Amino acid sequence: MSNSIPSIDLADFTSNDQARKEAFVSQLGQAYEDIGFVAVKNHGLTNSQSELLYQQVEAFFNLPANQKKEYEIEGLAGQRGYTSFGKEHAKGRNTGDLKEFWHFGQYVEDGDTIAQEYPNNVSVKELKEFDGIGKKVYQTLENAGKEMLRAIALYLGLAETYFDAKIHNGNSILRPIHYPPITNEPKDAVRAAEHEDINLITLLMGASAEGLQVLNKNNEWISVTALPNQIVVNVGDMLQRLTNNQLKSTTHRVVNPPREKWSQSRFSIPFFLHPRSEMRLDCLTACCTEGRPPLYSDISAGEYLNERLAEIGLKK
């Protein structure tokens, strides 16, 4: 892990030791004000779960194109199932990113009427463990994200459980991504152009190859590679907006590898933690002062998501 990305231990926060908990909150908040990214250990995801999901994901993306295409469901704006190569682009760019991906969405299991807002998850018939491990990892990372948001709430001077109800059965997405081998000179296309994430926070399992870079305060690109047993957790635009830019949604990208590694695929599995669509993203009064008035207009999470999906080419 680059020295510029602080490493923290979630077990400090979930311990019953008040001093450890307060230190975690302080470290996390400072990192999110400074660069917007941290590496986190003791997040609950086991190596065996991670390895099984990567194995299943690789097997899916290795299926013939016509079989994968069966899982690309029209009318879902890519929110469940498969999205084929080059469909998505960064905001402000027209060139499609060099990737294909899958979406696992929320599992509403408590009778919550919000289930009506969400499409069903898409089941892969060729791979018997794909659906089950996807759900397990989704729920594990969702739980880790809930703890991270509790720490963020305390840092902002809010009640620890401020986010709990707002993210319960939220519109979160687990996105396995395949960046295929590069076979032609990519011109201006990159594996993922510079962008910020839409959601509250993103939890990224270790990618299978280097390439992730973040832009620091000095406008320098820093390479980020997850160490064993760690995930990378960054601030998204919804949280930046809510905190009136106090917490930083950092620009990041996935660069193309050196030419000698063009023949290698890259796999990556981010978990995009979204709230329920009705959550308000209006700037928190605690983050506004006379000298720092609200920088954003009032909007709900659902309205904001729809705006952004249109900007990146997934929704008309």
C-alpha positions in Angstrom: 0.0 0.0 0.0 1.4 3.4 -0.9 2.4 5.4 2.2 -0.1 8.0 1.1 -3.0 5.7 1.8 -3.4 5.3 5.5 -4.1 1.8 6.9 -6.6 1.3 9.7 -8.0 -1.7 11.6 -11.8 -2.0 11.8 -11.4 -4.2 14.9 -10.4 -1.0 16.8 -13.8 0.5 16.1 -15.8 -2.6 16.9 -13.9 -3.3 20.1 -15.3 -2.2 23.4 -12.2 -0.1 24.0 -13.3 3.5 23.9 -9.8 4.8 23.3 -9.2 2.5 20.4 -12.6 3.4 19.0 -12.0 7.2 19.2 -8.5 6.8 17.6 -10.1 4.9 14.7 -12.7 7.6 14.2 -10.1 10.3 14.2 -7.7 8.5 11.8 -10.5 7.7 9.4 -11.9 11.2 9.4 -8.5 12.8 8.8 -7.8 10.4 6.0 -11.2 11.1 4.4 -10.6 14.9 4.7 -7.1 14.5 3.3 -7.2 11.9 0.4 -10.5 10.1 0.6 -9.0 6.6 0.6 -8.0 4.2 3.4 -6.9 0.6 3.6 -8.9 -1.5 6.1 -8.1 -4.8 7.8 -10.4 -7.0 9.9 -13.4 -6.2 7.6 -15.0 -9.6 8.0 -14.3 -11.0 4.5 -12.3 -14.2 4.6 -9.6 -15.1 2.1 -11.5 -18.3 1.1 -14.6 -16.2 0.3 -12.6 -13.7 -1.7 -10.8 -16.5 -3.6 -14.0 -18.4 -4.4 -15.8 -15.2 -5.7 -12.8 -14.3 -7.9 -12.7 -17.9 -9.2 -16.4 -17.9 -10.0 -16.2 -14.4 -11.6 -13.3 -15.4 -13.8 -15.2 -18.5 -14.9 -18.2 -16.4 -15.8 -16.2 -13.9 -17.9 -14.5 -16.8 -19.6 -17.9 -18.0 -20.9 -18.5 -17.6 -24.7 -19.8 -14.1 -25.6 -23.2 -15.4 -26.7 -23.7 -17.1 -23.3 -22.8 -14.0 -21.3 -25.1 -12.0 -23.6 -28.1 -14.0 -22.3 -27.5 -12.3 -18.9 -27.6 -8.8 -20.3 -31.2 -7.8 -19.5 -32.7 -5.0 -21.5 -34.4 -2.1 -19.6 -32.4 -2.5 -16.3 -29.8 0.3 -17.1 -27.2 -2.3 -16.2 -28.4 -2.5 -12.6 -28.5 -6.3 -12.5 -26.7 -9.0 -14.4 -24.2 -8.5 -17.2 -23.1 -5.4 -19.0 -21.0 -6.0 -22.1 -17.7 -4.5 -23.1 -17.4 -0.7 -23.6 -21.0 0.2 -22.6 -20.0 2.5 -19.7 -17.8 5.6 -19.9 -16.6 8.2 -17.3 -18.6 11.3 -16.8 -17.6 13.9 -19.5 -16.1 11.3 -21.8 -17.6 9.5 -24.8 -15.0 6.7 -25.1 -16.2 3.5 -23.5 -14.0 2.1 -20.8 -12.2 -1.2 -21.6 -14.2 -3.4 -19.3 -17.3 -5.7 -18.9 -19.0 -6.3 -15.6 -21.7 -8.0 -13.5 -24.0 -6.5 -10.9 -25.3 -8.2 -7.8 -28.0 -6.0 -6.1 -29.7 -5.8 -2.7 -31.3 -8.9 -1.1 -34.5 -7.7 0.7 -35.4 -10.5 3.1 -37.5 -8.8 5.8 -40.7 -7.9 3.8 -39.6 -4.2 3.3 -41.7 -2.7 0.6 -38.6 -1.1 -0.9 -38.1 -4.5 -2.7 -40.6 -3.2 -5.3 -38.0 -0.6 -6.4 -35.3 -3.1 -7.2 -35.0 -5.6 -10.1 -34.4 -9.2 -9.1 -30.9 -10.5 -9.1 -29.9 -12.5 -12.2 -29.0 -16.2 -11.6 -26.1 -17.8 -13.5 -27.1 -21.4 -14.5 -23.7 -22.4 -15.7 -21.9 -21.9 -12.3 -23.4 -23.4 -9.3 -21.5 -21.4 -6.7 -21.7 -18.0 -8.4 -25.0 -16.8 -6.9 -24.3 -18.0 -3.4 -20.8 -16.5 -3.0 -21.9 -13.3 -4.6 -24.6 -12.9 -2.0 -22.3 -13.8 0.9 -19.7 -11.3 -0.1 -22.3 -8.6 -0.8 -23.7 -8.9 2.7 -20.3 -9.1 4.4 -19.1 -5.9 2.7 -22.4 -4.2 3.4 -21.9 -4.9 7.1 -18.3 -3.6 7.0 -19.6 -0.5 5.3 -22.2 0.0 8.0 -19.5 0.0 10.6 -17.4 2.5 8.5 -20.4 4.8 8.2 -20.9 4.6 12.0 -17.4 5.9 12.5 -17.9 8.6 9.9 -21.1 9.7 11.7 -19.2 10.1 14.9 -16.4 12.0 13.2 -19.1 14.4 11.8 -20.6 14.9 15.3 -23.8 12.9 14.4 -25.4 10.0 16.3 -23.4 6.8 15.7 -26.4 5.2 14.1 -27.2 8.2 11.8 -26.8 6.2 8.6 -28.2 2.8 9.8 -31.8 3.2 8.7 -30.8 5.2 5.6 -28.7 2.3 4.3 -30.9 -0.6 5.5 -31.9 -2.4 2.3 -30.1 0.4 0.4 -29.5 0.3 -3.4 -26.0 -1.0 -3.1 -24.2 -2.9 -5.9 -21.4 -5.5 -5.9 -19.7 -5.2 -9.2 -17.2 -7.8 -10.4 -15.3 -6.2 -13.3 -13.2 -7.8 -16.1 -10.7 -5.7 -17.9 -9.8 -8.0 -20.8 -6.3 -8.3 -22.4 -5.6 -5.3 -24.6 -5.2 -6.5 -28.2 -5.0 -3.2 -30.1 -3.4 0.2 -29.5 -6.1 1.7 -27.2 -5.8 5.3 -28.5 -7.5 7.3 -25.7 -9.4 4.4 -24.1 -8.2 3.3 -20.6 -9.5 0.5 -18.5 -11.4 3.0 -16.4 -11.0 6.8 -17.0 -10.5 9.2 -14.2 -13.8 9.5 -12.2 -15.3 9.8 -8.8 -17.8 7.2 -7.4 -21.5 8.1 -7.2 -22.3 6.4 -3.9 -21.7 7.0 -0.1 -18.6 4.8 0.2 -16.9 2.1 -2.0 -15.3 -1.0 -0.5 -12.8 -2.6 -2.9 -11.6 -6.1 -2.6 -8.0 -6.6 -3.7 -7.8 -6.4 -7.5 -6.0 -9.2 -9.5 -3.5 -6.7 -11.0 -2.1 -3.3 -10.4 -3.5 -0.3 -12.2 -5.6 1.7 -9.6 -4.4 5.2 -9.1 -5.7 8.1 -7.0 -5.1 11.8 -7.3 -3.7 13.4 -4.2 -3.9 17.0 -3.0 -0.7 17.9 -4.9 -2.3 16.7 -8.2 -0.1 13.6 -8.3 -1.3 10.2 -9.3 -0.5 7.6 -6.5 -0.7 3.8 -7.2 -2.8 1.8 -4.8 -2.6 -1.9 -4.4 -4.4 -3.7 -1.6 -2.2 -5.6 0.8 -3.2 -9.1 1.7 -6.2 -9.2 4.1 -7.1 -5.5 3.4 -9.8 -3.8 1.4 -9.6 -0.2 0.2 -12.5 2.0 1.2 -13.1 5.4 -0.4 -15.5 8.3 -0.2 -18.1 8.7 -2.9 -19.8 11.8 -4.3 -23.0 11.3 -2.2 -21.0 11.5 1.0 -18.9 14.4 -0.3 -22.2 16.2 -1.1 -23.8 15.4 2.2 -20.8 16.8 4.1 -20.5 19.9 1.9 -17.1 18.8 0.7 -15.7 18.2 4.2 -15.0 14.6 3.2 -13.3 14.2 -0.1 -14.5 12.1 -3.0 -11.2 11.4 -4.6 -10.6 11.2 -8.4 -9.3 7.8 -9.3 -8.7 5.7 -12.4 -7.5 2.3 -13.7 -4.6 2.8 -16.1 -3.6 0.4 -18.8 -0.7 -1.8 -17.9 2.7 -1.6 -19.5 2.7 -3.1 -23.0 4.4 -6.3 -21.9 1.4 -7.0 -19.6 -1.3 -6.3 -22.3 -2.0 -10.0 -22.6 -3.2 -10.2 -19.0 -6.8 -9.8 -17.8 -7.5 -7.7 -14.8 -10.3 -8.5 -12.4 -11.7 -6.2 -9.7 -14.7 -6.4 -7.4 -15.9 -3.1 -5.8 -18.9 -2.8 -3.5 -20.7 0.5 -4.0 -22.6 1.3 -0.8 -25.8 3.2 -1.7 -28.5 4.4 0.6 -32.2 4.0 0.1 -33.5 6.2 -2.7 -35.5 8.5 -0.3 -32.4 9.5 1.7 -31.8 13.3 1.6 -28.3 14.4 0.4 -28.9 18.0 1.5 -25.7 19.4 3.0 -25.6 18.7 6.7 -26.0 21.8 8.8 -23.0 20.7 10.9 -20.9 20.9 7.8 -22.1 24.4 6.8 -21.0 27.8 8.3 -21.4 31.4 7.4 -18.1 31.3 5.6 -18.9 28.0 4.0 -22.5 28.0 2.8 -24.0 24.9 1.2 -22.2 24.2 -2.1 -25.0 21.9 -3.5 -28.7 22.1 -4.0 -31.1 19.8 -2.1 -31.7 16.4 -3.7 -32.6 12.8 -2.8 -30.2 9.9 -3.3 -32.6 8.4 -5.9 -32.7 11.6 -8.0 -29.0 12.0 -7.8 -28.3 8.4 -8.9 -30.6 8.7 -11.9 -28.8 11.9 -13.0 -25.4 10.2 -12.7 -26.4 7.0 -14.5 -27.5 9.1 -17.5 -24.1 11.0 -17.5 -22.1 7.7 -17.6 -24.2 6.2 -20.4 -26.0 3.5 -18.5 -29.4 5.2 -18.4 -31.2 7.1 -21.2 
